[in-house]
Amino acid sequence: MSRSYVVRTFGCQMNEHDSERIAGLLDADGMTAVESEADADVVVLNTCCIRENADNKLYGNLGVLKRWKAERDGRQIVVAGCLAQKDRDLVAEKAPWVDVVLGTHNVHRTAELMQHASAHGTITEILDEAVLDDHAMFPSALPARRETSYNAWVTIQIGCDNNCAFCIVPAVRGAEISRPFADIVDEVRALAADGVTEVTLLGQNVNSYGRDLQRAARQQGDDAARLRPLFAELLGEVGAVPGIHRVRYTSPHPKDMRPETFAAMAATPTVCEHLHYPLQAGSDRVLAAMHRGYTAERYLERLADARRHVPDLAVSTDIIVGFPGETDDDFERTLEVTAAAEYDYAYTFIFSPRPGTEAAAMEAEFVDPAVAGERFQRLRVVVERSALAKHLARVGRVEEVLVEGPSKKDPSVLSGRTRQNKLVHFTPPHPLRLGTYATVEVTSAAPHHLMGQFVEVLAEPAHKRRIPVAAG
């Protein structure tokens, strides 16, 4: 009888993609995925360390899993991901009932480490950098258990060479390493052959893809390769793969955004009209303290350039409130830039110090939590006003949506995403399968979603691996 497992994921898209690969490795090892811990022999917690409560969430979960493990012989607990990379031996010290602790650079070793723990006891294996081997470096080179049959993550780059004062990612993900160009395109072709129609290119700083490849070309005297705009070229190549209808990418860094990327978006019909463009702050003083590498004016200039190139571009962002030393005037600049940018939606956060980052050591300049909370609410008003205006402007339009499944609040209502990554709820007159492309006329708008009326099916998924979604 095969063993069973559950993978629980915390954090960003990179973590989600790592979890797909962990699940794929366990499948390849003869294990079976289940929905509930109660039915599982193994629980894998793939962790994040970006937010302040990440540590509390992990160790709280591990406290519950201690009882779970004691209920049945042979059960195992695996802790992976960024928080494991950061805490290292501390995980086993705080929770000695954990069987395996592995970091961000050795996902490919998950099944082997579990076997080692079964035979020899608890093991912690944290590598300081990626192993120069495709299977170790790039999650996409490993087998995967994808949650959906119609879309997929594709890792094009790992690590980050930036030094943002608030961010722990470079410490836990390492230096930037770009995946070979041809390998990426080959994977997308294989995904398309398997019925995938939407791919999202992943990297910690995705638009700097290829800088290390260009450095290597320069060292080899290949001037032509050194000057190629690799990320823009990659968008075009991936977008031209037969069977791929939508290409997305995340997350870019504003300081590395170049006109050729916007030109490639405009010239490649399959690349979606959506740009996630992290601002973080609107004050030049705060941006400098964050080491972001751009000013508010330059940020807005590049945003305007993107909108000139790509008609109907939707823009999302990340903004941190209460970075150490942020004054009332600094925050007013953030409100001004946010209003000027007219975002379609934004992910807003109150600063939380992450041990090991430069900002965590700025305790003397920490903003009073009550002040930060008040600023956060003011920012939300500006963001939601802009989001609602953008959504109201789409009422009456017929949008192409990719059906993702039933609404969380009402299973008779389907949810789908437009090319601009906007969530649309609608009720079809007949069942539609996940991965169907349909057109929907937008009938009403809210800050975070659209409501619509089904018009027609454009294309159905190639594979019938998912249960049809019932109409109301």
CORWOFEN-V439301 format. One line per field, one symbol per residue. phi: phi as a letter, one per 40 degrees, with the letter a starting at -180 (. if undefined). psi: psi as a letter, one per 30 degrees, with the letter a starting at -180 (. if undefined). burial: 1 if it has 9 or more other C-alpha atoms within 8 Angstrom, else 0. Layout:
# CORWOFEN-V439301
phi: ???
psi: ???
burial: ???
This chain:
# CORWOFEN-V439301
phi: .ccbabbbbbhccccccdcccdccccdccgcbcbcbdccccbbbbcbbbccccccccccccccccdcdcccacgcbbbbbgccccccfccccccbccccbbbbccbdccdcccccccccbhdbbbbccacccadcccbdccbcbbccbcbbacbcbabgaccbdccbcddcbbgccbccddcccccccccccccgcbbbbcbacacccdgccccccccccgcccccccccccccdccccccdgcbbbbaabcbdcbcbdccccccccbdccccabcbccgabccccdcccgcgabcccdccccccccccbcgccbbabbbbgddgccdcdcccccccccccfccaabbbcdbcbdgccccccdcbdcddccccccdcccdcccccccccccccccgccbcbbcbiccccaccbcbabcccgccbbabccacbcdgccbbbccbabbdbabbabdbaccabccbbcbcdcccc
psi: kllllkkkkkaaeeeeeeeeeeeeeeefgglkklekefgkfkkkjjllgelegeeeeefeeeeefeeeeffkkfkkkkklaeeeeefcfeeeeeiffkekklaffhefgeeeeeeeeeefakkkjjkflkkikefeejeffllkjkflfflkkjkfkllkglhkffkfeeeffalkkkkkeeeeeeeeeeeefgfkfkkjkkleiefgkfeeeeeeeefggieeeefkieeeeeeeeeffkkfkfkklkkklkefgklefeeeeeefjffklikjjikeelfkeeeeeefhfglleeeeeeeeeeeeeejkhkkkllkkkkgkkfkleeeeeeeeeeeeefikelkjkkkkkkjkfleffghefgkkkeeeeeeeeeeeeeeeeeeeeeeeeffkfljkkkjkfalkffjffklklklfggkkkkljlflkklkgkklkkkkflklefllklkkdlkeklkelhfkkkkkl.
burial: 0011111111100111111111111110001111001001111111111101011001100110110110000011111111111101001100110111111111110110110110000111011001000011111101111000111111111111000011111101111101100001101110110011111111111111110111101100010011000011111111111011011111111100100011111101011111011111111101110111011100110110111011001111111111111100011011111110011111011100110010110100011000111011001101111111011101100011111111100001111111110111111100111111111111111110111111001001100000001010
